[in-house]
Amino acid sequence: MTRLAQQQAAVSSDVIDEHTGVVTLDGEFDRLSAPEVERQLAGALVPEQDVLVDLRGVRFLDPAVLEVLLRGVARASGRGTRFDLIRPHALVWRVFVLTGMSARFSNYSSIQEALAAV
């Protein structure tokens, strides 16, 4: 797990099974966090592996991090793999809805729900 010093934010990644990795964001993510989020996502975006991004612990998400997520979904789409979000708290998710970004991602309320949708 990587702890970002500028704010209370942590990014971690794990493998659920041979076909699915999960990147978990926890805390407040500003523009200074974006490079670490991108690094963790790049490590998870391997050929033939789906990626779930668990945002349930996110309290704030800067537009720079939203751009990182958009690049991730574009890379996964180009490979023919999934890049799905586990929705954050309703107040954070509202940013996705108001900007129209919620339509750019498949999104679920839990990892179990996302895995069942395969």
Secondary structure, DSSP 8 states (H G I E B T S, - for coil): -EEETTTTEEEEEEEEETTEEEEEEEEEE-GGGHHHHHHHHHHH--TT-EEEEEEEEEEEE-HHHHHHHHHHHHHHHHHT--EEEE---HHHHHHHHHHTGGGGS-EESSHHHHHHT-
